[in-house]
Amino acid sequence: MAREATNLLRQGKFGDELARYYSDDIVSIEPGDPPTETCGRAAVAAKVQAWFDEYEVHNVTAMEPLIHGDRIVIVLDINMTARADWQAVSFQEAAMYQVRDGQIIEERFFF
């Protein structure tokens, strides 16, 4: 599952393709002070769609997944354009997924 998810991310497929691995009660955590939590498959799907509405992704590079027990970490380099002002944006983030019974129960992002 870790390699399949990594390949999807490399193709820029953060939406429905990756969501097939989400549990119904997934929790998605974005960094911040305080961190932002989104709970449930539908709410996380809406959050991902809002992100795609805001950015046009051009290229994603994903490192090989790091696996420890029920956790997978994938480091991503993402090149995209902000649709609001058409400014180029490049950043690196680490995505950590907690998996149970083949489904992602939590995703947490670090950047």
SEDO-330300 format. One line per field, with one value per residue: residue number from 0; x, y, z of N, C-alpha, C in turn. Coordinates in pm, 1 decimal, decimal comma, always signed. Layout:
! residues N
nr = [NUM_...]
n.x = [X_...]
n.y = [Y_...]
n.z = [Z_...]
ca.x = [X_...]
ca.y = [Y_...]
ca.z = [Z_...]
c.x = [X_...]
c.y = [Y_...]
c.z = [Z_...]
END
This chain:
! residues 111
nr = [0_1_2_3_4_5_6_7_8_9_10_11_12_13_14_15_16_17_18_19_20_21_22_23_24_25_26_27_28_29_30_31_32_33_34_35_36_37_38_39_40_41_42_43_44_45_46_47_48_49_50_51_52_53_54_55_56_57_58_59_60_61_62_63_64_65_66_67_68_69_70_71_72_73_74_75_76_77_78_79_80_81_82_83_84_85_86_87_88_89_90_91_92_93_94_95_96_97_98_99_100_101_102_103_104_105_106_107_108_109_110]
n.x = [+81,7_+198,9_+385,8_+214,3_+59,5_+264,3_+334,0_+94,9_+98,3_+327,8_+231,3_+72,9_-177,1_-372,3_-630,4_-931,7_-809,8_-613,9_-781,1_-919,8_-794,5_-856,7_-995,7_-1336,2_-1355,6_-1132,1_-872,4_-738,0_-457,1_-333,5_-45,1_-4,8_-85,9_-320,9_-291,7_-483,0_-759,9_-927,9_-1204,3_-1328,9_-1419,2_-1561,9_-1530,2_-1251,0_-1207,0_-1335,0_-1164,6_-928,0_-1015,7_-1067,0_-805,7_-698,6_-855,5_-739,4_-473,0_-264,8_-112,7_+207,9_+431,9_+540,1_+761,8_+838,2_+990,2_+1115,0_+896,1_+910,0_+884,9_+747,5_+631,7_+292,8_+299,5_+361,6_+586,2_+616,7_+817,0_+770,2_+834,8_+692,2_+581,5_+398,9_+131,2_-19,3_-354,7_-484,2_-311,5_-138,7_+123,1_+428,8_+485,8_+690,0_+753,2_+849,0_+721,9_+645,0_+452,6_+273,4_+131,4_-97,9_-178,7_-432,5_-551,1_-512,5_-611,9_-599,0_-597,6_-521,6_-378,3_-102,2_+58,9_+373,7_+552,5]
n.y = [-119,0_+123,7_+177,6_+193,0_+417,9_+610,2_+612,2_+714,4_+972,3_+1073,2_+1107,4_+1321,8_+1267,7_+1333,5_+1328,1_+1162,1_+921,3_+862,9_+874,7_+637,6_+477,3_+584,2_+562,0_+558,7_+727,4_+895,6_+1116,7_+1425,2_+1623,5_+1943,7_+2155,5_+2422,7_+2687,0_+2688,7_+2341,6_+2237,8_+2032,1_+1797,8_+1595,6_+1280,9_+1108,9_+1247,2_+1517,8_+1543,9_+1490,3_+1714,8_+1913,6_+1852,1_+1894,8_+2170,8_+2260,0_+2185,8_+2355,1_+2593,2_+2573,3_+2491,3_+2203,8_+2122,3_+1954,0_+1675,6_+1535,2_+1245,4_+1093,2_+762,6_+567,3_+584,1_+345,9_+254,6_+39,3_+96,8_+330,6_+549,8_+751,4_+998,1_+1199,4_+1492,7_+1693,7_+1970,0_+2142,9_+2414,1_+2635,1_+2920,5_+2984,2_+3223,1_+3444,6_+3362,9_+3301,1_+3124,6_+2845,1_+2659,9_+2391,8_+2185,2_+1903,3_+1677,5_+1394,4_+1211,7_+904,8_+714,0_+379,7_+134,3_-189,7_-181,5_+65,4_+423,8_+591,8_+823,2_+1124,6_+1335,4_+1642,6_+1799,2_+2091,6]
n.z = [+0,0_+72,9_-131,9_-352,4_-281,3_-280,1_-552,2_-660,9_-548,5_-671,8_-924,0_-889,5_-792,5_-564,7_-489,3_-544,0_-617,8_-422,1_-206,2_-197,9_-20,0_+223,1_+550,3_+668,3_+886,2_+879,4_+991,9_+916,3_+948,9_+947,0_+962,5_+1199,0_+1428,2_+1637,8_+1519,5_+1229,9_+1213,6_+1012,7_+985,1_+882,8_+581,1_+370,5_+441,1_+433,6_+163,5_+53,1_+150,3_+14,0_-249,1_-237,9_-209,1_-461,0_-614,2_-550,4_-628,5_-909,4_-990,7_-1104,0_-1095,3_-909,6_-687,8_-522,5_-249,2_-171,9_+29,6_+386,9_+628,8_+933,5_+1153,2_+1189,3_+1048,6_+777,1_+605,1_+364,7_+174,8_-3,2_-290,8_-427,0_-708,8_-812,4_-918,8_-785,2_-818,3_-766,9_-806,7_-998,7_-931,9_-909,8_-701,6_-492,0_-280,2_-1,9_+164,0_+430,1_+441,2_+667,2_+721,7_+902,5_+927,0_+933,0_+905,8_+626,7_+554,6_+552,1_+848,4_+965,1_+849,1_+839,2_+802,0_+743,4_+708,7]
ca.x = [+0,0_+287,1_+441,7_+103,3_+29,0_+375,0_+320,1_-16,1_+143,8_+422,2_+150,7_-11,1_-312,4_-397,7_-775,3_-1008,0_-724,0_-555,9_-891,6_-968,6_-729,2_-901,7_-1103,6_-1450,3_-1335,5_-996,8_-843,3_-631,7_-405,1_-244,8_+30,2_-50,5_-87,7_-315,4_-308,9_-619,4_-803,1_-1045,0_-1243,4_-1425,2_-1383,2_-1621,1_-1469,1_-1113,2_-1218,9_-1366,8_-1042,8_-836,7_-1069,7_-1042,9_-663,2_-683,0_-917,5_-648,8_-342,0_-245,3_+9,3_+284,1_+527,6_+555,6_+866,4_+817,0_+1095,3_+1064,9_+831,2_+974,3_+779,9_+778,5_+508,4_+170,0_+316,4_+433,0_+622,1_+658,0_+862,1_+728,9_+869,8_+577,1_+588,1_+262,8_+98,7_-136,9_-451,5_-527,7_-223,4_-54,5_+261,2_+486,1_+509,4_+759,7_+777,3_+869,5_+646,1_+643,8_+319,0_+278,9_+4,7_-112,9_-258,8_-489,4_-626,9_-499,9_-674,4_-537,2_-685,9_-477,3_-271,8_-49,4_+153,5_+478,4_+627,5]
ca.y = [+0,0_+241,0_+205,0_+236,2_+556,5_+693,7_+627,2_+807,0_+1107,0_+1113,0_+1146,1_+1434,8_+1217,0_+1349,3_+1328,8_+1037,5_+804,1_+834,5_+862,6_+499,0_+417,5_+650,2_+503,6_+650,4_+823,4_+950,3_+1248,6_+1492,0_+1730,2_+2040,2_+2230,5_+2556,5_+2712,2_+2543,9_+2262,2_+2226,1_+1893,5_+1770,5_+1458,9_+1211,8_+1095,3_+1352,4_+1646,4_+1543,6_+1503,5_+1855,7_+1989,8_+1826,8_+1964,1_+2315,0_+2281,3_+2181,8_+2476,7_+2704,1_+2552,6_+2403,7_+2127,4_+2095,2_+1845,6_+1622,5_+1435,2_+1177,3_+1000,8_+630,4_+575,9_+535,4_+269,3_+211,2_-10,7_+135,1_+466,4_+568,2_+891,0_+1024,0_+1337,5_+1540,9_+1824,6_+2004,9_+2266,7_+2445,5_+2775,8_+2968,8_+3034,1_+3359,0_+3546,8_+3292,2_+3297,3_+2991,6_+2805,8_+2532,5_+2364,7_+2046,8_+1863,7_+1536,9_+1344,3_+1092,2_+833,3_+602,2_+281,0_+21,7_-280,9_-139,8_+195,8_+538,5_+642,7_+959,7_+1182,5_+1454,4_+1706,2_+1881,5_+2175,4]
ca.z = [+0,0_+81,1_-264,8_-437,9_-243,5_-327,1_-696,8_-685,9_-515,2_-777,3_-1040,3_-851,9_-767,1_-421,7_-468,6_-536,9_-632,0_-290,6_-110,0_-189,5_+96,0_+345,5_+629,1_+675,5_+995,3_+869,7_+1047,2_+842,7_+1034,5_+880,5_+1063,2_+1234,0_+1571,3_+1656,6_+1396,9_+1179,0_+1195,8_+931,3_+1020,8_+797,9_+439,7_+287,6_+476,4_+382,8_+17,5_+25,9_+177,9_-97,8_-367,1_-218,1_-236,3_-606,5_-667,5_-521,3_-690,4_-1024,5_-964,4_-1226,0_-1079,1_-773,9_-667,9_-393,7_-207,2_-134,9_+160,5_+508,3_+696,3_+1069,4_+1213,6_+1119,1_+996,3_+650,8_+580,4_+226,7_+158,3_-135,3_-345,7_-510,6_-786,3_-851,7_-940,1_-712,5_-917,1_-732,8_-865,3_-1096,7_-884,4_-893,9_-563,2_-475,2_-139,3_+38,5_+281,1_+466,6_+469,0_+750,6_+720,2_+995,5_+855,3_+1007,9_+818,5_+487,5_+531,2_+619,1_+952,9_+994,3_+769,0_+908,6_+711,5_+803,2_+612,8]
c.x = [+86,2_+342,8_+333,0_+67,7_+138,5_+364,5_+205,5_+26,8_+241,4_+350,0_+61,0_-153,9_-338,1_-545,5_-835,3_-920,1_-662,2_-666,5_-946,1_-906,2_-777,3_-1006,9_-1217,8_-1430,1_-1192,4_-989,0_-724,4_-587,5_-304,5_-171,7_-29,0_-48,1_-224,2_-327,8_-457,0_-651,3_-928,2_-1078,9_-1348,7_-1387,0_-1436,3_-1556,1_-1325,5_-1114,7_-1249,2_-1244,6_-943,5_-885,6_-1048,5_-897,5_-638,4_-748,6_-824,9_-516,1_-350,7_-110,2_+76,6_+372,4_+533,3_+667,6_+844,3_+932,7_+1032,1_+1003,8_+918,9_+864,6_+829,8_+648,0_+387,7_+178,3_+402,1_+462,4_+671,8_+693,9_+836,3_+790,6_+760,4_+600,8_+449,2_+248,9_-25,9_-232,6_-492,3_-444,2_-126,2_+94,1_+305,3_+514,9_+579,9_+781,4_+796,8_+783,0_+666,0_+499,9_+334,1_+139,1_+8,1_-214,9_-307,4_-574,6_-627,6_-563,8_-601,2_-637,3_-646,4_-370,9_-231,9_+60,9_+249,5_+545,6_+671,0]
c.y = [+125,6_+277,5_+251,7_+381,7_+650,4_+716,4_+720,8_+950,6_+1158,8_+1160,2_+1266,5_+1394,5_+1216,2_+1330,4_+1190,7_+913,2_+764,5_+808,3_+720,5_+425,1_+477,9_+567,4_+604,7_+758,8_+880,4_+1087,4_+1303,4_+1613,6_+1814,0_+2118,8_+2369,4_+2571,6_+2769,5_+2469,7_+2255,1_+2078,9_+1889,5_+1624,1_+1405,2_+1217,2_+1209,9_+1487,6_+1654,9_+1557,2_+1648,1_+1944,1_+1974,1_+1899,7_+2115,1_+2349,5_+2282,0_+2302,5_+2596,3_+2694,5_+2462,4_+2334,6_+2093,5_+1971,4_+1805,1_+1518,3_+1376,2_+1082,6_+863,9_+639,1_+519,5_+469,4_+226,6_+168,5_+26,2_+274,2_+466,0_+717,0_+901,6_+1171,5_+1377,8_+1676,6_+1856,9_+2139,6_+2294,2_+2595,5_+2809,3_+3030,7_+3178,5_+3466,2_+3490,9_+3298,0_+3152,0_+2966,1_+2669,7_+2511,1_+2215,9_+2020,3_+1715,6_+1501,2_+1215,5_+1031,1_+722,5_+507,1_+172,9_-60,0_-233,5_-6,5_+304,4_+592,9_+784,3_+999,1_+1313,1_+1511,1_+1797,6_+1959,4_+2302,1]
c.z = [+0,0_-56,3_-362,1_-408,9_-292,8_-476,7_-733,0_-659,1_-620,6_-902,4_-1010,1_-822,5_-617,0_-389,2_-456,5_-541,4_-498,2_-187,7_-99,8_-71,1_+228,0_+418,0_+634,1_+780,7_+997,7_+936,7_+969,4_+923,0_+956,6_+988,1_+1085,1_+1384,1_+1607,5_+1522,4_+1358,5_+1155,5_+1109,1_+952,1_+925,2_+651,1_+353,7_+315,1_+425,1_+230,5_-21,8_+47,8_+62,9_-222,8_-356,6_-246,8_-386,8_-673,0_-652,4_-596,1_-812,5_-1005,0_-1097,4_-1212,6_-932,1_-776,3_-529,8_-367,7_-181,6_+4,9_+271,7_+590,7_+833,0_+1135,5_+1129,6_+1057,9_+870,6_+638,1_+436,6_+216,7_+13,2_-166,9_-445,8_-577,1_-840,8_-874,6_-859,8_-813,7_-890,5_-801,9_-968,2_-1062,0_-868,5_-745,9_-565,5_-327,1_-117,7_+160,7_+306,3_+500,5_+549,3_+755,8_+824,5_+933,2_+951,7_+911,0_+673,0_+454,6_+609,0_+720,2_+994,0_+894,6_+837,7_+821,0_+788,4_+690,8_+676,8]
END
